[in-house]
């Protein structure tokens, strides 16, 4: 057995965490022979609920779960972390302006970034899930200057999985037969789900997505809007935001960081944009296609970008610049 790794989940009494913690504790994310110590952070009023979550984790009698530490204190939660999954954030309330939402979240992620800087290992891998995830991730990274920017990423794997599944259903194949969809940009309704480099395994042979689907109008229209607006559609139907699918995407994202991607496959992650070859402005957390090896991601290079894609990539970058500039103005407040 390896030494246990220390894994933090914030917003740990919430519904995404409730769908997530069992998968982490039973070895689906960090490996079947990797013991874990779970640190569960939430706000003080949620501690009684968190105690119930701890009881359930204990009652699962899982061999890899070495310890569970529920807390409302950052100095406890962030100590010596190997991985941090930052799910908790201020949700948007009715009538709330986007800038007010940004301001509230800047305060949270500035504080958590500073806690990472002060208490966590410098090798910690940080995944930001709480929305607006890209900008929250950027604020956390800026607030932890001694941790490499490459160690920070935000979740766009849920969008990636949604896109993959839409194509698979359209082609009547399993989702595993669809590879290399891309989510570009922000985890918002401006994101660009791109299938120009996607391949679909149809009856044993791989076809370009456009050849497999045979409906360009759908791929350039309804497919894109369905993926962009899927989160809102789930809320409308369930009266709650995506939790099971979000937790599955978090598991996929962190497992790929830990164990790498297959040769020739790429996945979507919000990562630091500086130095990219696609003309995306620097100093953003922007979703790109990436390969992962030895716990390090690299942006997939050399993909042709047509004018249709370029326009959509620029639109989502413009939104991220506006978010960043608003958030950074709040950082000094």
LOFI-601420 format. One record per residue: residue in three letters; x, y, z of N, C-alpha, C in turn. Coordinates in steps of 0.1 Angstrom, whole numbers, plus 2048, in hexadecimal, padded with zeros to 3 digits. Layout:
BEGIN
ALAXYZXYZXYZ ...
% end
This chain:
BEGIN
UNK8087F480080080080080980D800 UNK8058167F880C8237F880982B804 UNK81083680680D83F81180084680D UNK7F78498177EB8508147ED85E80E UNK7E58628047E58707FF7DA878806 UNK7DC8858077D388D80E7CB895803 UNK7BE8938037B58987F97AA8A1800 UNK7A98AD7FB79F8B78017948B87F7 UNK7888B77FD77C8BB7F57758C77FD UNK7738D27F676B8DD7FD75D8DC7F9 UNK7548E48007468E27FD7428D4800 UNK7488CE80B7488C080D73A8BB812 UNK7328C48167248C081B71A8C1810 UNK71E8C68047158C97F97128BC7F0 UNK70A8BE7E67058B37DF70F8AD7D5 UNK7188B67CF7228B07C672C8A77CE UNK7308AC7DA7398A57E37338987E7 UNK7268987E971F88C7EE7208817E3 UNK7208857D672187B7CB7308787C8 UNK7398807CD74787F7CA74F8777D4 UNK74C8787E17558737EB7578647EB UNK74C85D7E974C84F7E875684A7DE UNK7568507D275F84C7C776D84E7CA UNK7708597D177E85C7D57828527DF UNK77A8507E977D8477F577F8397F1 UNK7788347E67798267E37848237D8 UNK78B82E7D479682C7CB79482E7BC UNK7898337B97868357AA78E8417A4 UNK7948497AC79A8557A77A98547A8 UNK7AE8517B37BD8527B57C48447B5 UNK7BB83A7B37C182C7B17BC8227BB UNK7BB8167B77B680B7C07BF8077CB UNK7CC80C7CA7D58087D57DB8157DC UNK7D38207DA7D882D7E07CF8317EC UNK7D482F7F87CC8348047CA843803 UNK7BF8488097BC8568097B885B817 UNK7BC86781A7B786E8267AE879820 UNK7A187982379888381E79688F828 UNK79989B8237978A782B78A8AE825 UNK7818B082D7738B58297718C382F UNK7718CD82676F8DB82B7628E0827 UNK75B8E683174E8ED82D74D8F9838 UNK74390183574190D83E73B90784B UNK73D90F85673990B86372A906865 UNK72190D85F7139088607108FA85A UNK7198F68517178E984B71E8DD852 UNK7258E085D72C8D68647238CA869 UNK7178CD86E70F8C287270B8B8867 UNK7098BE85B7068B684F7128AE84B UNK71E8B584C72B8AE84972D8A2852 UNK7298A385E72B89886772388B862 UNK71788E85C71088385671787D84B UNK71E88584272588083773187783C UNK73787C84774387584D73E867851 UNK73286785872D85A85D72A850851 UNK72585684772284D83B72F848835 UNK73985083474684B82F74C840838 UNK74B84284575083884F74882B84C UNK73A82C84A73282184973481983B UNK73B81F83273E81882574980E828 UNK75180F83375B80683676580382B UNK76A80E82677380E81A78280C81E UNK7898028187967FF81C7A180A819 UNK79E81280F7A881D80B7A682A813 UNK79B82B81A79883882179F83782F UNK7AA83E8307B283D83D7AC846848 UNK7A78528447A385C84D799866846 UNK79086B84E787876849787881853 UNK78A88D84E78C8998577828A3853 UNK7768A585A76D8B08577718BC85E UNK7718C88577758D485D76F8E0857 UNK76F8EC85E76C8F9859778902859 UNK7848FC85B79090485D79A901851 UNK79D90C84A7A690B83E7B4905842 UNK7B990984E7C69048527C78F5855 UNK7BB8EF8587BA8E18597B88DA84B UNK7AF8E08447AB8DA8377B68DA82D UNK7BF8E482C7C88E68227D68E0825 UNK7D88DB8317E58D68367EA8CB82D UNK7F68CD8287FE8C28217F68BB816 UNK7EE8C280F7E58BC8057ED8B67F9 UNK7E88AB7F47ED8A67E77E38AA7DB UNK7D68AB7DF7CC8AE7D57C18B77DC UNK7BD8C17D57B28C97DA7A78CA7D0 UNK79B8C77D378F8C87CA7868D27D0 UNK7868DE7CA77F8EA7D07718EB7CA UNK7688E47D175A8E47CC7528EF7D1 UNK7548F37DD74C8FD7E474E90B7DE UNK7439127DB7449207D77379277DA UNK7369347D872A93B7DB7219397CF UNK7159337D070C9317C570593E7C1 UNK70193F7B56FA94B7B16EB94B7B6 UNK6E89567BD6DA9567C26D195F7B9 UNK6C495D7BA6BB9657B26BE9747B3 UNK6BE97A7A76C09897A76CF98D7A9 UNK6D89837AB6E69877AD6ED98B7A0 UNK6F49967A06FB99A794708991793 UNK70C98F78771898678572498C78C UNK72699978C73199F79373199D7A2 UNK72599C7A87249997B672898B7B9 UNK7249827B07289747B17379737B1 UNK73D97A7A774B97A7A675297F7B2 UNK74D98A7B87539907C47539867CF UNK7489807D27469767DD75096A7DB UNK7519667CE75A95A7CC76995E7CC UNK76C96A7C877A96F7C977F96E7D8 UNK7769727E177A9717EF77C9637F4 UNK7749597EF77694B7F37829467ED UNK7859487E07909417D979D9487DC UNK79D9557DF7A995C7E47AD9557F1 UNK7A49537FA7A794D8077AC93F806 UNK7A59377FD7A99297FB7B79287F4 UNK7B99317EA7C69327E47D19357EE UNK7CF93F7F77D89428017DB93680B UNK7D092E80D7D19238167DA91880F UNK7D89168027E090D7FA7EF9117FB UNK7F191E7F97FF9247FA805921807 UNK7FD923812803922820804914825 UNK7FB90B8217FA8FE8287FD8F281F UNK7F98F28127F98E680A8088E3805 UNK8098D78008168D47F98178DC7EC UNK8238E07E88258E77DB8218DF7CF UNK8218D27D181D8C97C680E8C67C5 UNK8068CD7CD7F88CA7CE7F18CD7C0 UNK7E88C47BC7E08C67B07D28CB7B4 UNK7CF8D67AF7C38DD7B37B98DE7A7 UNK7AD8D87AA7A28D97A07978E27A6 UNK7938EC79E7888F57A377C8F179B UNK7718EF7A37648EB79D75A8F67A0 UNK75A8FD7AB7519077AF7519127A4 UNK7459177A074392079674492F79B UNK74893879274D93778575B930785 UNK75C92478176891B78477592077E UNK77592577178192A76B787935773 UNK77F93F77678494B77C78794878B UNK77F94079278293C79F7909357A0 UNK79392D79679F9267957AB930793 UNK7A993978A7B39437887B794B795 UNK7AC94F79C7AE9567A97B594E7B3 UNK7B29417B47B99387BD7C89377BA UNK7CA9357AD7D89347A87E09417AB UNK7DA94C7A87E19597AB7E495B7BA UNK7DB9557C27DD9577D17E694C7D7 UNK7EC9447CE7F593A7D380293A7CA UNK8099457CA8149487C081F93D7C0 UNK8219367CB82D92D7CB82991F7C7 UNK81C91D7C48179107BE8179127AF UNK81D9097A781D90B79880F90D793 UNK80D9167898009197837FB90C77C UNK8049037788008F77717F98ED77A UNK7FA8F07877F48E77917E58EA793 UNK7E08F478D7D38F978E7CB8F5781 UNK7BF8F07837B68EE7777A88F077C UNK79F8F27727918F37767898E976E UNK77D8E57727758DA76D76E8DF760 UNK7728DA7557698DA7497678CC744 UNK76B8C274C7698B474875A8B1747 UNK7528B774F7438B574F73E8B9741 UNK7428C473C73E8C972F7438BF724 UNK7508BB7267568B171D74E8A471C UNK74B89F728743893728735895722 UNK72F8A07257228A371F7238A370F UNK72D8A970A72F8AA6FB73189C6F6 UNK73A8946FD73D8866F873087E6F8 UNK72887F70271B87870371187C6F9 UNK7108896F670788D6EB70A8876DE UNK7178876DA71C8816CE7198726CE UNK71C86B6D971A85D6DA70B8596D8 UNK7038616DE6F485E6DD6F08606CF UNK6F586B6C86F186E6BB6F58626B1 UNK70185C6B47068526AB7028446B0 UNK6FB8436BB6F78366C170382D6C4 UNK70D8336CA71982B6CF71B82E6DD UNK7238266E57268296F272F8366F3 UNK72F83D6FE7378496FF7468476FE UNK74A83A70175883770075D8366F2 UNK7538366E87578356DA7598436D4 UNK75784E6DD75985B6D87658616DF UNK76F8666D777C86B6DD77E8796D8 UNK7858806E078B88D6DD7828986D9 UNK7768986E076F8A56E07778AF6E8 UNK7748BC6E577B8C76EC7718D16F2 UNK7748D56FE76D8E17037778EC704 UNK7758F76FC77D9036FD77790D706 UNK77F91470E77B92071577591F723 UNK76A92672576592773275A91C735 UNK75A91974274F910746742918749 UNK73D91C73D73192573D729922730 UNK71F92A72E71892872171F92D715 UNK72B93371773393770B73D92D707 UNK73E92270F74891870C7469136FD UNK75090E6F774F9096E97528FA6E9 UNK7478F16E874A8E36E674D8E06D7 UNK7598DB6D575F8DA6C77608CB6C4 UNK75B8C76B975C8B96B47648B86A7 UNK76B8C26A37728C269777E8B8697 UNK7828B46A378E8AB6A578989E6AB UNK77C89D6AD7768916B47758856AA UNK7778796AF77586D6A776B8646AE UNK76485D6A675A8546AB75C8466A5 UNK75D83C6AE75E82E6AA7518286A6 UNK74F82669974282169474581368D UNK7408096937427FB68E7517F868C UNK7597FC6967677F869677080168E UNK76B80B687774815680771823685 UNK77C82B68677B83868B778842680 UNK76D84968276985467976A86167F UNK76D86B67776C87967C75E87C680 UNK75C88368B74F88669174588A686 UNK74989467E73F89967473B88E66A UNK74488566774087A65E737870665 UNK73986E67273286467A72386967C UNK72287668071587C68370D87F677 UNK71488466C70D88765F702891661 UNK70589B6696FB8A666B7028B2670 UNK7088B96667118C566A7098D0671 UNK6FC8D266D6F48DC6736F28D9682 UNK6F08CD6856EE8C96936FB8CB69B UNK7068C76957138C869C7178D769E UNK7138E06957178EE69670C8F669D UNK7018F06A06F68F76A66F18F16B3 UNK6E78E86B26E18E36BE6EA8DB6C8 UNK6F48D46C26FE8CD6CA7058D76D3 UNK70A8E26CE7118EC6D67098F26E0 UNK6FD8F66DD6F48FD6E76F08F36F2 UNK6ED8E66EE6E98DC6F86F48DB703 UNK7018D96FE70C8D870870E8E5710 UNK70D8F070970F8FD7107048FF71B UNK6F88FB7196ED8FD7226E88F172A UNK6F08E772A6EC8DA7316EB8DC740 UNK6F48E47466F38E67546E58ED758 UNK6E18F77506D58FE7526C98F4750 UNK6CA8EB7466BF8E27446BD8D874F UNK6C98D47556C88CB7616C18D276D UNK6C58DE76F6BF8E677A6B08E8778 UNK6AC8EA76B69E8EC7686968DF76B UNK69C8D47686958C776A6968C2778 UNK6A18C477E6A38BE78C6A18C7797 UNK6A18D47946A18DF79E6AD8DF7A6 UNK6B78D87A26C58D87A86CF8D779D UNK6DB8DC7A06E58DB7966EB8CD795 UNK6F28CB78A6F98BE7877028BA793 UNK7008AE7987088A97A370F89C79F UNK70789279C70C88579871688678C UNK71188D78271A88F776726897779 UNK7248A27817308AA78573A8A278D UNK73589A79673E89179E746887795 UNK73F88178C74587878275087F77A UNK74D88C77675789476E763897777 UNK76189A78376C89D78D77589178E UNK76F88578F77787979077F876783 UNK77887877878087776B78C88076A UNK78988D76E79489776D7A0894776 UNK79D8917837A888E78C7AF881789 UNK7A78777857AD86A7817B786C776 UNK7B387476C7BC8767607C887E764 UNK7C788776E7D388E7737DC88477A UNK7D687B7817DE8727897E5867781 UNK7DD8627777E285676F7E5859761 UNK7E186575C7E486874E7DA864744 UNK7DB86A7387D186772D7D885C724 UNK7CF85571C7D484B7137DB852707 UNK7E484B7017EB8516F57E18546EA UNK7E28616E57D98656DA7CC86B6DF UNK7C98696EC7BC86F6F17BF87C6F8 UNK7B58856F77B68916FF7A9894706 UNK7AA89B71179E89F71979E8AE71B UNK7938B37207928C27217938C6730 UNK79B8D073379D8D67407A08E573F UNK79B8EC74979E8FA74A7AC8FB750 UNK7B69007487C390274C7C9910749 UNK7D591274E7DB92074D7DE92273E UNK7DA92D7387DB92F72A7E8935725 UNK7F093A72E7FC94172A805938722 UNK80993D71681393670D80C92C704 UNK7FE92B7037F89226FA7FA9266EC UNK7F891C6E37FA91F6D47EE9226CC UNK7E29246D37D69256CC7D19346CC UNK7D993D6D17D594B6D07CC94F6DB UNK7CA9466E57C294A6F17CA9536FA UNK7C495E6FE7CC9687067D2962713 UNK7DD9677177E49627237DC965730 UNK7E195F73A7DC9617487CD95F74A UNK7C89547437BA9507467BB94174A UNK7B193C7517AE92E7517A492B747 UNK7A892473C7A09227307A091372D UNK79590D7297958FF72679B8FC719 UNK7A58F37197AC8EE70D7AB8DF70D UNK7AE8D97017B18CB7007BF8C8706 UNK7C08BE70F7CD8BB7157D08AC714 UNK7DE8A97147E389C7177E889D725 UNK7E889272C7EE89273A7F788673B UNK80388974180D87E74381588274F UNK81887975882087C76581A88776C UNK80C88876D8058927758078A076F UNK80C8A176380D8AE75C8058AF74F UNK7FE8BA74D7F68BB7417FE8C3737 UNK7FB8C072A8008C871F7F58CB716 UNK7F48D77117E98DA7077EC8D36FA UNK7E28CD6F47E48C66E77E78D06DD UNK7F28CE6D67F68D86CC7F28D56BE UNK7F28DF6B57F18DC6A77E38D96A1 UNK7D98DB6A97CB8D96A47C78E469B UNK7C28E168F7BD8EC6867B08F268C UNK7B08FF68C7A590769179E90E685 UNK79290B68178C91267678591F67B UNK78092667277A93467676E93267F UNK76692867D75A92568675F923694 UNK76991B69676E9186A37759256A9 UNK77D92B6A17849376A677B9426AC UNK7709446A576694E6AA76194A6B8 UNK75D93E6B97589396C67629396D1 UNK76F9356CD77A9356D777D9446DC UNK77B94D6D377E95B6D77739616E0 UNK76695C6DD75B9616E575C95D6F3 UNK7609506F576194B70376D95170A UNK77895470378395B70878096970D UNK77897070577397E70876C97E716 UNK76397471875C973724765970730 UNK76F96872E77996573978297173C UNK78597973278D98573578598F73D UNK77899073A76F99974176E994750 UNK76C98775176B98175F778983767 UNK78398076079098276779299076C UNK79099A7637929A876678A9AD771 UNK77D9A87717749AC77D7799A578A UNK77D99978978199179578E99779A UNK79899A7927A599F7967A39AC79C UNK79A9B47987979C179E7929BF7AC UNK78B9B57AF7869B27BD7919AC7C5 UNK79C9A67BF7A79A07C77AD9A97D1 UNK7AF9B67CC7B69BF7D57AD9C67DF UNK7A09C37DE7969CA7E87979C47F6 
% end
